[in-house]
């Protein structure tokens, strides 16, 4: 199995390091040809307006939208989640529209630009996951096919799944906890049911 990691901007190196720790082959995705033959794709955190601009510049927008919409297991973290959304409450950037979620960027305001929280994810086992939020997006609305995997104490969903697509508002790649990456690999495994 080879996991492509979009490497035009953002914290792709941390995702790659995590996947390598798990013994998974990775490919840095900068151009459409890098998407050939990958079994899953990660869009990392960074800055979504920049990501969108670079996707357009390198010709990635169309191919990634098509692949993610037609079943390539795809995971967006933070800015990556913004990219996967169907709609944003902001006017920029234009998201790819591959998950049925509406997202608000920088949802936690200036005072709490960044924060950390221990979040329960039943799928990951009993221990809560230490989630790091950096200028994080929030989910304003979601469609009926979207499953919430975990929420903050105030009820705000922070990890969502729709079939083999996964979105997290936080950054598992910035921790030592490999459980979210392992969860995505299970989701991406073709022998498991979506
Ligand atoms: N605030 C960023 C954006 O709007 C996302 C931040 C992140 O990925 N850590 O794109």
py3Dmol code that shows the C-alpha trace and the ligand (Angstrom):
import py3Dmol

protein = """\
ATOM      1  CA  UNK A   1       0.000   0.000   0.000  1.00  0.00           C
ATOM      2  CA  UNK A   2       1.249   3.471  -0.904  1.00  0.00           C
ATOM      3  CA  UNK A   3      -0.202   6.564   0.717  1.00  0.00           C
ATOM      4  CA  UNK A   4       0.137   9.822  -1.197  1.00  0.00           C
ATOM      5  CA  UNK A   5       0.644  12.920   0.936  1.00  0.00           C
ATOM      6  CA  UNK A   6      -0.018  16.287  -0.695  1.00  0.00           C
ATOM      7  CA  UNK A   7       3.313  18.060  -0.348  1.00  0.00           C
ATOM      8  CA  UNK A   8       2.795  21.489  -1.857  1.00  0.00           C
ATOM      9  CA  UNK A   9       2.433  23.272   1.500  1.00  0.00           C
ATOM     10  CA  UNK A  10       1.804  22.576   5.169  1.00  0.00           C
ATOM     11  CA  UNK A  11       2.922  19.874   7.564  1.00  0.00           C
ATOM     12  CA  UNK A  12       3.205  16.973   5.135  1.00  0.00           C
ATOM     13  CA  UNK A  13       6.602  15.890   6.545  1.00  0.00           C
ATOM     14  CA  UNK A  14       4.992  15.027   9.894  1.00  0.00           C
ATOM     15  CA  UNK A  15       2.364  12.860   8.191  1.00  0.00           C
ATOM     16  CA  UNK A  16       5.056  11.085   6.196  1.00  0.00           C
ATOM     17  CA  UNK A  17       7.138  10.490   9.337  1.00  0.00           C
ATOM     18  CA  UNK A  18       4.101   9.012  11.095  1.00  0.00           C
ATOM     19  CA  UNK A  19       3.287   6.717   8.164  1.00  0.00           C
ATOM     20  CA  UNK A  20       6.892   5.612   7.891  1.00  0.00           C
ATOM     21  CA  UNK A  21       6.866   4.759  11.590  1.00  0.00           C
ATOM     22  CA  UNK A  22       3.908   2.522  10.813  1.00  0.00           C
ATOM     23  CA  UNK A  23       5.881   0.878   8.007  1.00  0.00           C
ATOM     24  CA  UNK A  24       3.731   2.302   5.220  1.00  0.00           C
ATOM     25  CA  UNK A  25       5.151   3.428   1.872  1.00  0.00           C
ATOM     26  CA  UNK A  26       4.481   7.083   1.077  1.00  0.00           C
ATOM     27  CA  UNK A  27       4.652   9.333  -1.946  1.00  0.00           C
ATOM     28  CA  UNK A  28       4.904  13.128  -1.896  1.00  0.00           C
ATOM     29  CA  UNK A  29       2.224  14.514  -4.198  1.00  0.00           C
ATOM     30  CA  UNK A  30       3.135  17.739  -5.987  1.00  0.00           C
ATOM     31  CA  UNK A  31       1.964  17.062  -9.510  1.00  0.00           C
ATOM     32  CA  UNK A  32      -0.920  15.061 -11.023  1.00  0.00           C
ATOM     33  CA  UNK A  33       1.478  12.269 -12.078  1.00  0.00           C
ATOM     34  CA  UNK A  34       2.323  11.677  -8.399  1.00  0.00           C
ATOM     35  CA  UNK A  35      -1.273  10.539  -7.858  1.00  0.00           C
ATOM     36  CA  UNK A  36      -0.828   7.547 -10.159  1.00  0.00           C
ATOM     37  CA  UNK A  37      -0.980   4.239  -8.349  1.00  0.00           C
ATOM     38  CA  UNK A  38      -1.530   5.568  -4.826  1.00  0.00           C
ATOM     39  CA  UNK A  39      -3.990   3.689  -2.614  1.00  0.00           C
ATOM     40  CA  UNK A  40      -4.946   6.566  -0.319  1.00  0.00           C
ATOM     41  CA  UNK A  41      -4.335  10.293  -0.012  1.00  0.00           C
ATOM     42  CA  UNK A  42      -3.717  12.718   2.850  1.00  0.00           C
ATOM     43  CA  UNK A  43      -4.179  16.479   2.552  1.00  0.00           C
ATOM     44  CA  UNK A  44      -2.256  18.008   5.467  1.00  0.00           C
ATOM     45  CA  UNK A  45      -2.793  21.087   7.579  1.00  0.00           C
ATOM     46  CA  UNK A  46      -1.429  24.392   6.419  1.00  0.00           C
ATOM     47  CA  UNK A  47      -3.282  27.313   4.924  1.00  0.00           C
ATOM     48  CA  UNK A  48      -6.294  26.443   2.815  1.00  0.00           C
ATOM     49  CA  UNK A  49      -6.245  29.543   0.608  1.00  0.00           C
ATOM     50  CA  UNK A  50      -2.601  28.788  -0.270  1.00  0.00           C
ATOM     51  CA  UNK A  51      -3.356  25.102  -0.768  1.00  0.00           C
ATOM     52  CA  UNK A  52      -6.153  25.943  -3.183  1.00  0.00           C
ATOM     53  CA  UNK A  53      -3.951  28.364  -5.111  1.00  0.00           C
ATOM     54  CA  UNK A  54      -1.160  25.801  -5.428  1.00  0.00           C
ATOM     55  CA  UNK A  55      -3.620  23.026  -6.357  1.00  0.00           C
ATOM     56  CA  UNK A  56      -4.778  25.195  -9.257  1.00  0.00           C
ATOM     57  CA  UNK A  57      -1.227  26.129 -10.216  1.00  0.00           C
ATOM     58  CA  UNK A  58       0.001  22.517 -10.330  1.00  0.00           C
ATOM     59  CA  UNK A  59      -3.138  21.106 -11.913  1.00  0.00           C
ATOM     60  CA  UNK A  60      -4.089  19.083  -8.819  1.00  0.00           C
ATOM     61  CA  UNK A  61      -7.598  20.463  -8.249  1.00  0.00           C
ATOM     62  CA  UNK A  62      -9.390  18.380 -10.896  1.00  0.00           C
ATOM     63  CA  UNK A  63      -7.536  15.087 -10.382  1.00  0.00           C
ATOM     64  CA  UNK A  64      -7.780  15.148  -6.575  1.00  0.00           C
ATOM     65  CA  UNK A  65     -11.477  16.085  -6.687  1.00  0.00           C
ATOM     66  CA  UNK A  66     -12.206  13.260  -9.123  1.00  0.00           C
ATOM     67  CA  UNK A  67     -10.187  10.642  -7.223  1.00  0.00           C
ATOM     68  CA  UNK A  68     -11.549  11.546  -3.790  1.00  0.00           C
ATOM     69  CA  UNK A  69     -15.132  11.688  -5.094  1.00  0.00           C
ATOM     70  CA  UNK A  70     -14.834   8.347  -6.843  1.00  0.00           C
ATOM     71  CA  UNK A  71     -13.606   6.335  -3.884  1.00  0.00           C
ATOM     72  CA  UNK A  72      -9.903   6.977  -3.247  1.00  0.00           C
ATOM     73  CA  UNK A  73      -9.585   6.895   0.560  1.00  0.00           C
ATOM     74  CA  UNK A  74      -8.806  10.497   1.465  1.00  0.00           C
ATOM     75  CA  UNK A  75      -8.048  12.187   4.777  1.00  0.00           C
ATOM     76  CA  UNK A  76      -7.873  15.943   5.337  1.00  0.00           C
ATOM     77  CA  UNK A  77      -6.412  17.376   8.549  1.00  0.00           C
ATOM     78  CA  UNK A  78      -7.283  20.970   9.482  1.00  0.00           C
ATOM     79  CA  UNK A  79      -6.674  22.968   6.259  1.00  0.00           C
ATOM     80  CA  UNK A  80      -7.047  19.588   4.510  1.00  0.00           C
ATOM     81  CA  UNK A  81     -10.498  19.231   6.058  1.00  0.00           C
ATOM     82  CA  UNK A  82     -11.369  22.698   4.749  1.00  0.00           C
ATOM     83  CA  UNK A  83     -10.318  21.544   1.269  1.00  0.00           C
ATOM     84  CA  UNK A  84     -12.576  18.461   1.419  1.00  0.00           C
ATOM     85  CA  UNK A  85     -15.695  20.427   2.420  1.00  0.00           C
ATOM     86  CA  UNK A  86     -18.718  20.874   0.181  1.00  0.00           C
ATOM     87  CA  UNK A  87     -19.134  24.437   1.397  1.00  0.00           C
ATOM     88  CA  UNK A  88     -17.457  27.039   3.554  1.00  0.00           C
ATOM     89  CA  UNK A  89     -19.133  29.771   5.521  1.00  0.00           C
ATOM     90  CA  UNK A  90     -16.340  32.058   4.211  1.00  0.00           C
ATOM     91  CA  UNK A  91     -16.125  33.179   0.627  1.00  0.00           C
ATOM     92  CA  UNK A  92     -12.560  31.858   0.218  1.00  0.00           C
ATOM     93  CA  UNK A  93     -11.124  29.479  -0.744  1.00  0.00           C
ATOM     94  CA  UNK A  94     -13.379  27.426  -2.956  1.00  0.00           C
ATOM     95  CA  UNK A  95     -13.323  23.919  -1.436  1.00  0.00           C
ATOM     96  CA  UNK A  96     -13.152  20.700  -3.479  1.00  0.00           C
ATOM     97  CA  UNK A  97     -16.607  19.508  -2.435  1.00  0.00           C
ATOM     98  CA  UNK A  98     -15.842  15.861  -1.771  1.00  0.00           C
ATOM     99  CA  UNK A  99     -17.388  15.568   1.711  1.00  0.00           C
ATOM    100  CA  UNK A 100     -20.882  16.604   2.637  1.00  0.00           C
ATOM    101  CA  UNK A 101     -19.831  19.091   5.311  1.00  0.00           C
ATOM    102  CA  UNK A 102     -20.007  22.866   5.685  1.00  0.00           C
ATOM    103  CA  UNK A 103     -16.961  24.274   7.435  1.00  0.00           C
ATOM    104  CA  UNK A 104     -16.087  27.543   9.167  1.00  0.00           C
ATOM    105  CA  UNK A 105     -12.416  28.500   9.052  1.00  0.00           C
ATOM    106  CA  UNK A 106     -10.541  29.842  12.077  1.00  0.00           C
ATOM    107  CA  UNK A 107     -13.613  29.081  14.137  1.00  0.00           C
ATOM    108  CA  UNK A 108     -12.181  29.551  17.591  1.00  0.00           C
ATOM    109  CA  UNK A 109     -11.306  33.233  17.461  1.00  0.00           C
ATOM    110  CA  UNK A 110      -8.116  35.042  18.348  1.00  0.00           C
ATOM    111  CA  UNK A 111      -7.967  34.353  22.073  1.00  0.00           C
ATOM    112  CA  UNK A 112      -7.986  30.630  21.545  1.00  0.00           C
ATOM    113  CA  UNK A 113      -6.117  30.535  18.276  1.00  0.00           C
ATOM    114  CA  UNK A 114      -4.661  27.227  19.323  1.00  0.00           C
ATOM    115  CA  UNK A 115      -5.610  24.787  22.035  1.00  0.00           C
ATOM    116  CA  UNK A 116      -5.339  21.157  22.996  1.00  0.00           C
ATOM    117  CA  UNK A 117      -8.036  18.825  24.234  1.00  0.00           C
ATOM    118  CA  UNK A 118      -8.373  15.177  25.177  1.00  0.00           C
ATOM    119  CA  UNK A 119     -11.132  13.830  22.971  1.00  0.00           C
ATOM    120  CA  UNK A 120     -12.884  10.463  23.204  1.00  0.00           C
ATOM    121  CA  UNK A 121     -13.013   8.446  20.009  1.00  0.00           C
ATOM    122  CA  UNK A 122     -14.727   5.108  20.647  1.00  0.00           C
ATOM    123  CA  UNK A 123     -13.221   3.727  17.393  1.00  0.00           C
ATOM    124  CA  UNK A 124      -9.702   4.287  18.738  1.00  0.00           C
ATOM    125  CA  UNK A 125     -10.234   2.507  22.027  1.00  0.00           C
ATOM    126  CA  UNK A 126     -10.694   3.645  25.596  1.00  0.00           C
ATOM    127  CA  UNK A 127      -7.920   6.193  26.000  1.00  0.00           C
ATOM    128  CA  UNK A 128      -8.812   9.692  24.819  1.00  0.00           C
ATOM    129  CA  UNK A 129      -6.761  11.165  21.976  1.00  0.00           C
ATOM    130  CA  UNK A 130      -4.737  14.276  22.713  1.00  0.00           C
ATOM    131  CA  UNK A 131      -5.919  16.580  19.931  1.00  0.00           C
ATOM    132  CA  UNK A 132      -3.943  19.673  18.909  1.00  0.00           C
ATOM    133  CA  UNK A 133      -5.961  22.461  17.300  1.00  0.00           C
ATOM    134  CA  UNK A 134      -4.172  25.264  15.427  1.00  0.00           C
ATOM    135  CA  UNK A 135      -6.416  27.978  13.977  1.00  0.00           C
ATOM    136  CA  UNK A 136      -8.803  25.118  13.560  1.00  0.00           C
ATOM    137  CA  UNK A 137     -11.939  24.890  11.464  1.00  0.00           C
ATOM    138  CA  UNK A 138     -15.354  23.912  12.851  1.00  0.00           C
ATOM    139  CA  UNK A 139     -18.183  21.993  11.262  1.00  0.00           C
ATOM    140  CA  UNK A 140     -21.231  24.210  10.696  1.00  0.00           C
ATOM    141  CA  UNK A 141     -23.410  21.557   9.024  1.00  0.00           C
ATOM    142  CA  UNK A 142     -23.205  18.028   7.677  1.00  0.00           C
ATOM    143  CA  UNK A 143     -25.210  15.680   5.506  1.00  0.00           C
ATOM    144  CA  UNK A 144     -26.900  12.427   6.575  1.00  0.00           C
ATOM    145  CA  UNK A 145     -24.057  10.201   5.286  1.00  0.00           C
ATOM    146  CA  UNK A 146     -21.488  11.826   7.531  1.00  0.00           C
ATOM    147  CA  UNK A 147     -20.621  10.099  10.792  1.00  0.00           C
ATOM    148  CA  UNK A 148     -19.189  12.011  13.757  1.00  0.00           C
ATOM    149  CA  UNK A 149     -16.249  10.108  15.255  1.00  0.00           C
ATOM    150  CA  UNK A 150     -15.626  12.450  18.169  1.00  0.00           C
ATOM    151  CA  UNK A 151     -16.576  15.838  19.584  1.00  0.00           C
ATOM    152  CA  UNK A 152     -15.360  18.476  21.999  1.00  0.00           C
ATOM    153  CA  UNK A 153     -17.113  18.751  25.352  1.00  0.00           C
ATOM    154  CA  UNK A 154     -19.393  21.478  23.986  1.00  0.00           C
ATOM    155  CA  UNK A 155     -20.560  19.042  21.308  1.00  0.00           C
ATOM    156  CA  UNK A 156     -18.553  20.465  18.383  1.00  0.00           C
ATOM    157  CA  UNK A 157     -17.640  17.580  16.061  1.00  0.00           C
ATOM    158  CA  UNK A 158     -13.903  17.418  15.356  1.00  0.00           C
ATOM    159  CA  UNK A 159     -13.518  14.185  13.383  1.00  0.00           C
ATOM    160  CA  UNK A 160     -15.873  13.004  10.675  1.00  0.00           C
ATOM    161  CA  UNK A 161     -16.110  10.126   8.290  1.00  0.00           C
ATOM    162  CA  UNK A 162     -18.064   9.703   5.098  1.00  0.00           C
ATOM    163  CA  UNK A 163     -17.400   6.286   3.567  1.00  0.00           C
ATOM    164  CA  UNK A 164     -13.643   6.161   3.064  1.00  0.00           C
ATOM    165  CA  UNK A 165     -13.225   9.902   3.494  1.00  0.00           C
ATOM    166  CA  UNK A 166     -12.000  11.256   6.796  1.00  0.00           C
ATOM    167  CA  UNK A 167     -11.725  14.809   8.117  1.00  0.00           C
ATOM    168  CA  UNK A 168     -10.148  15.976  11.358  1.00  0.00           C
ATOM    169  CA  UNK A 169     -10.111  19.566  12.595  1.00  0.00           C
ATOM    170  CA  UNK A 170      -6.936  18.830  14.565  1.00  0.00           C
ATOM    171  CA  UNK A 171      -3.445  17.464  13.881  1.00  0.00           C
ATOM    172  CA  UNK A 172      -2.791  13.822  14.854  1.00  0.00           C
ATOM    173  CA  UNK A 173       0.496  14.035  12.931  1.00  0.00           C
ATOM    174  CA  UNK A 174       1.844  16.447  15.557  1.00  0.00           C
ATOM    175  CA  UNK A 175       1.542  13.881  18.347  1.00  0.00           C
ATOM    176  CA  UNK A 176       3.282  10.576  19.048  1.00  0.00           C
ATOM    177  CA  UNK A 177      -0.085   8.793  18.990  1.00  0.00           C
ATOM    178  CA  UNK A 178      -0.365   6.699  15.840  1.00  0.00           C
ATOM    179  CA  UNK A 179      -3.972   5.586  16.388  1.00  0.00           C
ATOM    180  CA  UNK A 180      -5.619   8.020  13.968  1.00  0.00           C
ATOM    181  CA  UNK A 181      -3.178   7.130  11.203  1.00  0.00           C
ATOM    182  CA  UNK A 182      -3.808   3.445  11.867  1.00  0.00           C
ATOM    183  CA  UNK A 183      -7.561   4.099  11.779  1.00  0.00           C
ATOM    184  CA  UNK A 184      -7.217   5.767   8.364  1.00  0.00           C
ATOM    185  CA  UNK A 185      -5.103   2.876   7.052  1.00  0.00           C
ATOM    186  CA  UNK A 186      -7.815   0.426   8.153  1.00  0.00           C
ATOM    187  CA  UNK A 187     -10.437   2.566   6.444  1.00  0.00           C
ATOM    188  CA  UNK A 188      -8.304   2.613   3.310  1.00  0.00           C
ATOM    189  CA  UNK A 189      -7.699  -1.124   3.295  1.00  0.00           C
ATOM    190  CA  UNK A 190      -9.752  -2.473   0.386  1.00  0.00           C
ATOM    191  CA  UNK A 191     -10.505  -5.719   2.204  1.00  0.00           C
ATOM    192  CA  UNK A 192     -12.365  -3.818   4.949  1.00  0.00           C
ATOM    193  CA  UNK A 193     -15.887  -2.610   4.305  1.00  0.00           C
ATOM    194  CA  UNK A 194     -16.314   1.133   3.880  1.00  0.00           C
TER     195      UNK A 194
END
"""
ligand_1 = """\
10
LIG
N -6.584 28.320 9.505
C -6.067 27.540 8.425
C -6.903 27.703 7.170
O -7.873 28.379 7.183
C -5.964 26.073 8.810
C -4.957 25.909 9.921
C -4.286 24.579 9.963
O -4.295 23.795 9.013
N -3.639 24.316 11.067
O -6.571 27.159 6.153
"""
view = py3Dmol.view(width=600, height=400)
view.addModel(protein, "pdb")
view.setStyle({"model": 0}, {"cartoon": {"style": "trace"}})
view.addModel(ligand_1, "xyz")
view.setStyle({"model": 1}, {"stick": {}})
view.zoomTo()
view.show()
